[in-house]
Amino acid sequence: MKQIVAAWLIACCSLAAAQGDDEVDAKEFDPKELDATVGGFIETHCIECHDRQAASGDFRVDNLSPKVGFEDTPRWVEIMERIKSGEMPPDDAAEQPTADQRADIVEWIAARMKEGESARLAKRERVSYRRLTREEYVYTVRDLIGVEYDASDPGGLFEDPQWHGFERIGSVLTLSPSHIEKYIKAAEVILDEAYPDEPIEYREAGKRAMEIKETHHHFQRLKAEGMLDKVRAPLTTSGQIYRYSNPWRSPDLKFPGPGVYEISYTVSGLKPDQGIAPRMKVTEPDLDRVLFERDIIAPEDDPVTVTFQAHFSNPPGRPPKIYVTNANKVPNHPRTNATSGIPFITTKHRRAPWQMKITNQDGSPRYPILIIDSITMRGPMVTKQEQRRRDEYLATETSLDTVSESLSRFARRAFRRPLYDRELETYLEIVRGELEAGESFRNAVKTGMVAILSSKSFLFIAEGDEEAERNELNDWELATRLSYLLWSTMPDDELFALAENRQLSDRAVLQEQFNRMLADPRAERFMRSFSSQWLNLRKVGMFPPDRNLYPNYDDYLEQSMVGESQAFFTEVLRHDLTLREFIDSDWTMLNPRLARFYGIPGVVDDRFQRVALQPQNHRGGLLTHASVLSLTSDGSRHRPVHRGAWLSEVFLGKEPPPPPANVDPIEPTPTDAPKATLRMKLEAHKRDPNCASCHQKIDPLGLAFDHYNAIGQWRTHEKVEGTGEDPTVDASGELPDGRTFANAKEFQQLLLADLDAFNRTFIEKLAIYGMRRTMTIDDRERLSAIAEISREKDYQVRAILEAFVLSDLFQQR
């Protein structure tokens, strides 16, 4: 079956994935057709040695196309690199350009290169195909057929490539035969779970965390004291693992099979007065997957029940491994309760002399202690709507007429549009072929469904018509674009109904749907996904900090850093706040772990909550988030140049040209030399005329945040190798336009004074995300119209998002 479907899919999907370039004719170079400064530079410094007669180094510029970024791109890139490195003009040339002239030429060519790249990425044929991301695939399958597919697990789908942090760019999300193999396998796994060979019944199983058997030498004592059902499992150090979460332990109570399960733990958490709370971490060790993680604070005599859902793909009778740890950073101890063999009831009972002491004389906890009472698992969880969908899709009567009806319903929802004439016949033919080969009726129909789930019409968002030029989206395409923007999944029944009746293109109806969908919990996906892609948060932790330099850095802190920025974006959008908050604010979103890291007291609940900031906190706005500050560092030291380049691109929309290939990196200070800040080294580095002009534009943006180290902690002195005292931090700077600042706070005020620049950039980033393509010069007028609405609405982020959805840009291809 797989070979038949694969061959058909490769033929179909290669049409969607193919990317062609228009052929162009080169023309003779005419400096008058270029920017006057660039044309003059080429004519003055290049033509003499690189024309038809001289062709020094076999490299000519006299026949260059003036369409920079679109034609003769490799040669223009080489010109840029040679000018930037100082290789050209050579040292013995009669006339030498200044450093500023070199920088202006390099910056101009780099900008044209970006325009050309954007145009190629955004190129539109009559029909454009943009593949679903891995995340969108998972959500779409869940809404289509009610199966939680574990796409990121071993053997799942490939990780999506990125373009400047964005994972949704259609021309980057290519398709290969290896992708098709993955999609076919995924479809088989999904349908096997939705339609198992034997029915899987919902079951519930529970048990005490610790069960004392009759052979245990404490059994009789506990039985006599009536304590057999009071034994609990304490986790006192981070090295302990509770391995007994599986309640499916008897022949009469076997694990039902793959699906989503609801898991409940009854637990207590004892927190020392001046310490941290015990952190319950539930994992599936075979997949190295975290199922649940939360701080637990609850007294022994009044435990709480925590409940979460997790998907397991294990077959019937083979329960998953589930481990629990207390991630409290208390070093492992050789004499914990787990090694003593003494059943644990309560911390009030005296412990044996050789046991680890876990409480003080007054009974208060010495360490963060997690106590597990009981476990319950129930599932698989299938809602009535999910079951109804599954029943609608799979024919029960063994006739091709019923197969046609059921596959038609399935394909219509999967393709997110009405079916074309005779389109279904392709899938019916696959079913017929399977039946003729002797396959069972049920499996033959499932093969047809595999083909639908692996087809280009499901895997790709298609817009346009093969037979005619059409720029406007039809209602079905608009429903799909809106749904994948706000929910990262297929349209729901209401959107489908509006598209069916051609009502969604009505501005009032579209606005109503925008408000409805933004209020839906699924809109949290947009807030997490867009903020992560816009800010490049996926790269946080890409260079793991040196644990010797930063011993307080851990996975939970890293998650909290990313969570702060995502929660901050959500708060701004949900509460009608403005773009100004992204630049500077007097509040942020903290959980207890990040609050401790920032040195801000009073945050106890293990959730992100809005916290007012004081000047001494040195925080405010996205630019002082530890996520941003750490992702622009290298794991051992802060990197002002990287911070400046990130801010220039993400907040100001100006991508700096790449550095010259032959520039030496900044070396650490030798241990026997006087200590020098990174700023001092950059000043020396900028004396190279090939580096000076670019660094003058980038470095001040990053140096403004020099008070924050490589993981985003505030500091007043820079800790460096060498002799003498650690030098004090200098975060002052001067922008190219002459404006100066003394520190990050003053720099943020300068950014606020030029809010329109950020406004334009934010709108462009939003449009790239929503349109799934780069923006070109053809989009500028429509982007400017959205920017004008933003100004009229005082730069409210929700108003910007609404204006984008209601814009001509969003409603056209």
N, C-alpha and C positions, 0 to 999 in steps of 0.2 A: 504493500500500500504506500509506504513512504516514498519508494522510487517513482511511482506514478505521479503522486502529488508534487514531488520535488521537481521533476522534469517540467511539469505544467507551470509551476510557480516561477521557475527560473526564466522561462520564456515570457511570462506576463510581467513579472516584477522588474526585469531588466529594463523594460520600457520606461518604468517610473523612475528608476534610479539613474538612468543615463544622463550625463551632463555634457552638452556640446558647447563649443565655442564658435562664434562666427569667424569666418575667414576675413582677413583684412589685407588691404594692399598698402605696402609701405610707400612713402613718398619722400622726395628729397627734403633735407632739413632746411628750413627757412627760419632764422632767428626772429623774424618779425611775427611769426605765428605763435610764438611763446610769450610768456610774461616777459616784459621788457628787461627786467633785471636778470632773469635766467638766460634769455636769449643773448644778452650782452655778455654775460659771464662765459657762456659756451664759445661765443665768437672770439672773445678776447683771449681766453686761456686754453682752449681745447682744439679749435679747428686747425691751427697751424701745424700741429703735430699729428693730427688724426683725421686728415682728409684723404681723398682718393690717392694722391701722390705719396704722402708721407706714410700714413697708416702705421704709426709707431706702435709696436707691440701687436701688430695685426688687429688693431682696434680702431674702427672708424666712427666718427660722430657726424660726418657731413651728410649722411643719408638717414639720419634718425627721423622717426615719425614725431611730429609735434603733439600727437595724442598721447601724452605722458600718462602712464598707468593703464593704458588700453592697448597700446602697440609698442613693439620693441622693448617690452618690459625688462627682460634680462639685462640688456645693455644700459638702460636707464638706472637699474639697480646698481650695476657695476660702477657707473659714473658717480652715483651717490656715495657708494662705499669708498671709492678712491679719493673723492673730495673730502669726505668726513675724516678719513684716516690721515690726510695730509700728504698722501702719495702723489696726488695730482693737484695742481701743477707741480712738477718736480722742483727740487730746491734750486736748480741752476736756471730756472725760467727767468726771463728778463723782468717780467712783471708778476708780482705775487698778490693774491687777494688777501684782505684782512680776515681775521678770525670771524668777525660778524658777517662778512660777505659769504664766507664758507658756510656758516650756520644757516643763513637765510636760504641759500641754494639747497642745502640738504633738507631743511624743513619743508621747502616748497615741493621738492620731488617726493619726499615721504608722504606728504598730504595727497599728492596726485596718485601715488601708489595705493593709498587707502581708498580713494574714490574708485579707482579701477577695480580693486578687490571687492568693494561693496556692490558695484554694478554687476560683476560676474556672479556674486553670490545671490543677488536679488533678481537675476535674469528670469524673465517670465515667458514661457511658451504659451500656447493656447490653453493647455491644461498644466497646472503646476501640481507636483506631488511632494508632500512633506511627511516624512515618516514619523510615526508616534515615537516618543521617547520611551525608555524602559519604564519610567514611573507612570506615564500615561497609559501604557499597555496594561499595567497591573490594575489601575483604577478602572479602565474600560472593561476588562474581563470581569472584574468584580460586579460592575453594574449591568453587564450584558447577561451573565449567566450565574452570578453569585458564587464564584470561586476565587479564593484568595491565592493567587499564584505567587510563589516565592522566586521572583525573577532574579534577585541578586545572589541567591544561593549557588553553591557549586553546580555547574551544569546548566544554569539558567541562561538568561540573555546577556549579551555583551554590554559592557559599560558604554554609555553614550559619549562620543567625542564632543569637545567644547570649542567654541569660537569666542574668544575674549570673555570667557565665563558663561556664555549662553549655550544651553544644551538643545535648544529647539530649532536651530537653523536648518532649514530643509536641505540646502545644498551640501551641508556637512554630514547629515545623517544618511550616509550612503547605504546600499544594500549589496551584499555579496552572497555567493552560494553557501558560505558558512553561516551567514545570518539566517538563510532560509532553513537550513538544517535545524538551527536552534528554534525557529518559530514552529516548525512542524512538530518537534519534540515537545515544545511547550503546549501546543494545541492538544496533543495526545494526552499529556498529563492532566490538563484542565478538563477535558471531556471524560477521562477515566474517573476523575473525582466527582464530576457532576452526574455521571451515569455509570456507577460501579456495576460489575458483573452480578454481584449479590447485594441486595438492599442493605444499607447500613442504618441501624436504628440509633436514635438518640438515647444516650445512657448517662447516668450520673454515678460517680464513685467518690468516696471520701474515706479518710482515715485520720487517726491521731498521728502527729508528727513522729512520735516515738512509741512503738508498740513493744511491750516486754513479753517475751515468750516464756513458756513454762520452764524451759531449760535454763533460763537466766537465774543466777544465784541470788538475785534480789526479788525474784517473782513472789515467793511466799510471803516475804515481809510486806511488800507493797499490797498484796492481796489482803492480808490481815488488816492493814491500815486503811483499806478502801481507797488506795491511791493508784491503782492500775490505770485508770482513765484520766489521771492528772499529770502523767509524765510528759515533759516538754523537751524541745531541742534548743539549747542556748548556743548562740554564736558570739564569741567574745573577741576573737582576733580575726584579722583579715586573711589569715592562712587557713582558717577552717572552711570546710565545704559540707553543706547538708546535701546528701546524695539520694534521699529517700522520698522524693516528691511523687513518685509513681504510685497512684492508688489502684491501678489495674493489676492486681496481684494474685488473683485466684482463678482457677479454671472456669468458674462461673461468672467471672467479671473480667473479660478480656477487652483490650483496647479496641473500640469499634472500627476505626479506620481513618483515612485522611479527612481533614476538614478543619474548621475553626472551632476551638474549644474555649470555654470560659473557665478560668482557674481562680480559685479563691484561697487565700491564706488567712488564718486567724493568728495575729502576731501582736507582740508587745515590743516597745522600743524604749530603752532606758538611756537617757542622755545626762552625762555629767554636767554640773552647774556651769563650768567654764569650758566645756568641751563641745565636740560636735555630736550630732545625732547619729545613731546607727543607720547605715544605708543598706537597705535590702536590694540585692541584685540577683535577679532570676535569669539563668542562662540555659541555652541548649548547647552543650559542649561540643557535640559532633559537628555542628554547623558554626560554632563560635558566634552564636547569635544571642543578643540580649533581648529577653522577652519582656522584662519589667524592671524598673529601677525607681526607687523612691526612698527618701528619709522617713523613718518610722519613729514617732514619739507617742507612746501610750503606756500607761502603768501596767504592772503585772496583773493586777486584779481587775483590770478593765481593758482587755485587749481590743484591737480593732480588726475588722475584716477588710482586706484589700482584694480587689477583683480586677482582672484584666483578661483580654482575649489574645490568643495566639494561634497561628496556623501550624499544623503538623501534617506532613505528607506521608507519615508512616503507614504501612499497610495494616489490615486488621490483625490483631493478636500481637503486634510488636509495638509496645508503647514507647514514646520518646524518652530520652534522658532529660531530666530537668534538675539543675543544681541551684542551690541558694547559697550566696555568700553575704557576709557583712563587710562591706567595703569601708572599713573604718580606720585603716592605716595603723592599727595596733599590731606590732610585730607578733609573729606566731610564737606560741608558748608551748614548751614540751609537756605541760601538765594541765591542759584544758580539760573541761568536763568530758569531751569526746574521748580522751585517752584514759580517763580515770575508770570508766566502766560503772560509775555510780549514777543511777538515774536521777535526772534533774527535775525538781518540782517547783522550787522557788528560790530566789536569792536570800530569803529569810532563813532558810535552813543552813545550819553550819556546814562548812565544807571541810573535807579531810585536810590534814596538815600539809600533804604533798600537792594539793590542788592549787591552781592559780587563784589568787585573791582578786575577786571582781567587785567587791563592795568595801566601803569604808566602815569604820566602827559604828556610825550612825545609820548604816544601811543604804546610804546613797551610792550610786554606781561610780566606780573608779574609771570605767571605760564605757564607750558606747556599746550597749548589749542588745542584741536582737534575740527574741525568744519566739519560737514557732510552736503554736498549739496544734493546729490541724490543717489539712489540705482537702480541697474538693475540686474535682474536674467534671465538667458536663459538656456533652456535645455528641456529634458535630452540630454546630449551630447553623440552621438553615431557616431563613424567614419564609413566611407564607408567599410573599411576592417572588422570592428567588425560586421556590419550588414550583410556583405557577409558571414562571418563565421556562424552567427546564422542561416541564410537561408539555408546554406549547411547542417547543423546538423539536422534540423527538417523537416521530410518528410511532404509534403503537399498533396500528393496523398494517398488515403486510401488503400494501398496495402502493404503487408509485404515485397514485393520485394523492394519497394522504402524505406521502413523502414530499411531494411538490408543495403542498400547503404548509407543512411544518418547516421545511427548509426556506420557503419564501419568507415566513415570519422571522426566522433566524437571520437570514441574509439582509433583510430590510433594516433591522435594528443594527446589525453588525456594520453594514455599509453606511448607515446614517443618512439614507436617502431611499427614494423609490427605486425599484429594480428596472433596468433597461429591458427592452424587448428581447426575449429569448436569452437573457443573461443567466437565468436560473438553469437553463438547459445544460450548461457546462458542468454544473455540480450534480445534476441528475444523471448525466452520462457517467460520472465517476461512480455514483451509487450502482448504476446498472453494470458497469464493468466489474465491480467488486462482487455483485451477486452472481454474475456469470462465472467468476473465478472460484465460486463455491463458498464465499464468505457468508456468515450468518446475516440475516436481515438487519439486526440491531447494529452490528459492527460495520455493515456496508453504509448505513445511514451516518454513523459516526465518522466514517471516512469522508463523506461529503461535507460534514461539518468541520472536519480538520482543514479541508481545502478552503472553506469560507474563512476560517480564522487565520489562515496563512496567505490569503490573497492580498493583492495590492489595494483592493478597495477597503479592506479592514485595516491593514497596517499603515496605509498612507491616508493623509487628509488631502483629498483631491478638490481642486477648484478650477472652474472653467469648462469649456466645451471643445471637443475635438473638431467639430464641424463649423464653428463660427468664432469670430473674435468677440469676446465678452469680458468687460472689465468689472462689471458689477457682480457681486455675489448674489446667488439666488437664495431663497429663504432657508433651504436645507443647509447650504454652505454657511450662511450667517449663523444658524443655530449651532452648527459644529464649531465655528470659530469662537463664538461667545462661550460655549460650554468648556472648550479646552483652554480658553483664557482664564476663566474664573474657577473652574472645577477640575481641570486636568483630566477630564473624562468625557464620554459621549453625552449627547443631549438626553434629558429626561423626557417623560411622556408629555409634559406640558409644552416643552419646546418643540417636540415632534408634532404635536397637534397644531401649534401655531404655524409651523412650517408647512404642514399639509394644507392649511387654509390660506397660505400666503399672507399672513398677518404680521410676521416678524419684521418685515422691512418697513412697517409703519413706525415712525419715530417714537410716538407715544407708547406703543406696545413694546418696542425695544427698550425704552427707558424703564418701563414697568418691570420687564424681565431682568434688567440689570439690577434694580433694587431688590427684587425677590432673590436673585441668585447670590448677591453679595451678603444678604442676611442669612443665607443657608450655611450650616457648619462646614460644608464642602469648600466654601470660599477660603477657608484657612489654608488650603493647598496652594492657592495663588499667593497668599501672603508669605508662606514659607518659601515657595519655589522662586518667585520673582526676586524677593530680597536676597536669596542665596545666590542666584545667577547674576543679578546686577552687581552685588558687592563682592562676588568671587568667594563666597563663604565656603564653597566646596574645597577650597585650597587651605583652609585653616587646618594646621597639623600636618601639612604636606612635608614640612621640614620639622620633624619632632624636636622640641627644645632639649638641649643637653641637660640631662637629669642631675648632673653634678653642679651645673650652674644654677639650675632652677628646680630644686628638689620638690617644691610645692606644686609643680605642674603635674596633672594626671588626666586621664580620659574624661572624668566627670567634669573637671574644670574646662577642658576643651569643648565638651558638649554645651556647657553653660555659657561659654563665650559666644558660640554660634546662636544659642537660644536667646540670648539678650538681644542681638541684632534683629532676629526674626520677630521676637515679641515686640520690640520697639517699633518696627515697621507696622505691625498689626495694630498697635495702639494708636499710631498716627492716623492710619486709614480708618479705623473703626470710630474714632472720636472727632472726625472732621478737623484734624490739625493740619498745619501747613508745612511746606517744604523747609521752612526755617528751622523746624525741630530737628531735621536731619543734620543741619550744620551746627546748631548749638541749642541746648535745652537746659532747664533747671530740674530735670527728672530723668530717670531711666527705668528699665525693667530688670529686676534682680531676683534671683533665688538665693537661698542661704549660702551655697558654695561660692558664688560670684561675689556676694556681699562681703564674705570673709576675705576674699582675695583683694577686693577694693578697700577693705578696712571700714566698711559702713555697717554700723550695728543695727540691731532691731529687726532683722529679717529672719523669720523662723519657719513659716509655712513653706513646704517644698513645692513651690510653684513660682512662676514668674509674676511679679507684682510691681505695680508702679511705686517708685520710691523717690521722694523729694531729695534733691542734691543740695549740698552746701558748698561754698567756695573752696573749703579745705579738702573736699573730695576730689577736686581736679577732674571732674567728668562733665559730660554734657554733649549730646549729639553723637552721631555715628562715628565721627572721626576720633573720638576718645574711647571707643569700645575696644576691649582687649582683643576681640576677634579681628578687627581691621588692623590693629597695631601688630598683632602677632603674624598675620598672614603676609605682611610686608617686611618681615624679618627672616633671618635664615636659621633660627634655632639656637644660635650662640650669641649673636649681637643684633642690635637694631640696625636698620639699613635706611638712612634718610633718603637716598636716591630712589630706592624702590617705593618708599612711602610717597615721595613726591610724584613719581610716575603714576602710581595707582590713583592718587587724588586727581592728577591732571586728566587722566582718561575717564575715571568713573564719575567725578563730580563736575569737571569742566569741559569734558568732551574733546580734549586735545590729547591725541596719542603721540608721545614723544618718539622721535626716530630712534632706531636701535643704536646701541653704542658701537663705536669702531671695533673691529675684530682684533686689533693688535694693541689694545690698551691694557696695561698690566692691572690686575686687581689690587685693591688696597690691602696691604699686608698688616697683620697684627703687630702691635708694638713689641719689640724684643724685651725679654725679661730684665736685661741689664741696661735698658735705655729709659730716659725720663718718660713718665706717662703722658700720653697725648690723646685727646678726644678724637672721635671719628670726624668731627667737624674740622679739627685742625688738619687732619690728613686730607680731607676733601679740598681744603683751601690750597694745599700743595698740589693736589691732583689737578685742580682747575688751572694751574699755571700753564699746562699744555694747551696751546691755542686751539687745538682740534677738539678739546673737551669744554673749553671755557663757556662758550655761548649757550650750549645746551644745558650745562649745569646751572648757569645763572637763572634759567627759567624753571628748572625742576627742583634743585636743592632747597630753596627757601620753603617750598611747600612741605617737604619732609622734615627739615630742620625745626620747623615750628613745633613738632611733636617730639623733640629730643628728650623731654622730661620723662618719656615713657620708654622702658627698656624693651627687650626683644619679645617679652610675653605681655607687655602692656601695663606693667606696674609703674607707678609714679616713683620718681627718684630725683634727688637734688644733685647727686654726684654720679659721674660715669665711672663704673667699675672697669678698669682696664689693667692689663699686664704692664710691668715696668717698675721703675723705682720712683719713690716719692709719694705724696698724697694723691688720692683720687681727685681728678680735676672736677670742678663744678660744671654743671650743665648750662650751656648758653643756647636758648631757644629763640633768639632774636633773628630778624632777617629783613631783607628788602626785596620787594617784588620788582619785576622788570619795569613796571610803570612808575617806580620811585616810592611807592607807599611802603612804610616800615611798620614793624610790629616787634613787641618785646617777648611775646610768649604765645602759646597756642590760643589762649582766650582772645587776645587781640587779633590774631590771625583769623579766627573764626568770625570776628566782627567785620573784617575786610571782605570775607566771602559773603556775608549777609548783605553788605552794601552793594554787591554785584549779583543779586539773587537771580536776575534774568539769565545769566550764563548757566547757572545750575538748573534753572527751570527748563531751558532748551535741552540740556543734556539729559535730564531725568525723563522728559517726554520722548526723546529719541530712544533711550534705553527701554522704556515701556513699549514703544512701538516695535522695536526689534523683537522683544519677547512675544508680543501679541500677534504680530504679522508673520513670525517665524522666518524672517529674512532681514537682511541689512537694509538700511535706509540709503537712498541715493539722492542726487540733486533733484530728481523729479518729484521727490516727496517733500521738499523743503517748504513749499507754499502751504501744504496741508498741515505739516508740523507747526508752522508759524501760526496757523489759525487756532490750533489747540493751545499753543503758548499764550495767545492773546486771551482766550477764555480763562486760562489759569490766572493771568494777571487780574482779570475782572473779578475772579472768585478769591482773590487774595492768596493765591497759590495753595489752596486746599488740595490735599492729595486725593481725596475721594472725588472732588470736582474734576480733577485732571483725568482720573480713570474713567469717569462718566463721559467727559468730553471726548476722550479717545474712542470709547465704544460707540458714541453717537456720531462720530466724524465720518466724512467721506472716505478718509484713509482706511478706517476699519471696515467699511462696508464695500470696499472695492478690492480687487485682487492686487 
